[in-house]
């Protein structure tokens, strides 16, 4: 015992530094091992294929080892590694790209159990595109119902006018399931709602009478389903059900009344224009009468002058003058008897 103490006391300073360094390295190794021991044991027990070195290097690559380990364990336990090229490196790459690794693994497990054709590359692309791949797979297995119009955006109804002018207010419920093959680049629920609403309005508008729609609302659903509204969307329409339909206003009668009122106003305007034209024409005729009267007065004023010139030239004698006076007197007497004297 004394000899051992003396031996340690006789160590050189360099040896002491080496011992300290070894102790520090051992302590650091123990700390690192203790940090990743649980994850490493899980990988060993489940044959996830992730070593302690991989766990340490993940930390340097800013990758959460817990997420990768748990996702890899899920994939191995579910047998995904036998069907898809899933390795820890693939999971790390997807994690670094900003993807939701556990969500993708769960979606692949659900798709495999439901026998849905979904591969690893497609699942990654859908997840990186911002779509919830797990929710898409669930919707593909369990179709969901969409209200049309969307109550979150509008509390109203789909208003359409039948051929007889009666307004119908309808609400529809659309059952859809996800179309995985068109999920990338496919339109969302808003497009489906808009297309279904347009189809219902068009179908009601092409019906001759609102009574046919009320008697058989299913005919509207069949017409809309036959239009292929799910094209280029991320969903496949399973069914369209008319949940509620009410009778609104008589739009045709209101439009006819408005048209009649407009026609009446146009006719009144035309009549007023015609009356104004006739009034102007009357005033024009009055002015012409006055003008002609003035011409008559001017012509009558020339008569005495002409008689005087006839007397001077000898063309008119005294007897002729008296005959003319008698003729004028006779004419005036007849006008007086007829009651036209002094009238225009």
Buried (B, 14 or more C-beta within 10 A) or exposed (E): EEEEEEEEEEEEEEEEEEEEEEEEEEEEEEEBEEBBEEBBEBBEEBEBEBBBEBBBEBEEEEBEBBBBBBBBBBBBEBEBBEEBEBBBEBBBBBBEEEBBBBBBBBBBBBBBEEEBEBBBEBBBBBBBEEBBBBEBBBBBBEBBEBBBBBEEEEEEBBBBBBBBBBBBBBBBBBBBBBBBEBBEEBBEBEBBBBBBBBBBBBBBEEBEEBEBBBEEBEBBBEBBBEBEBBEEBBBBBBEBBBEEBEBBEBBBEEEEEEEEEEEEEEEEEEEEEEEEEEEEEEEEEEEEEEEEEEEEEEEEEEEEEEBEEBBEEEEBEEEEEEEEEEEEEEEEEEEEEEEEEEEE
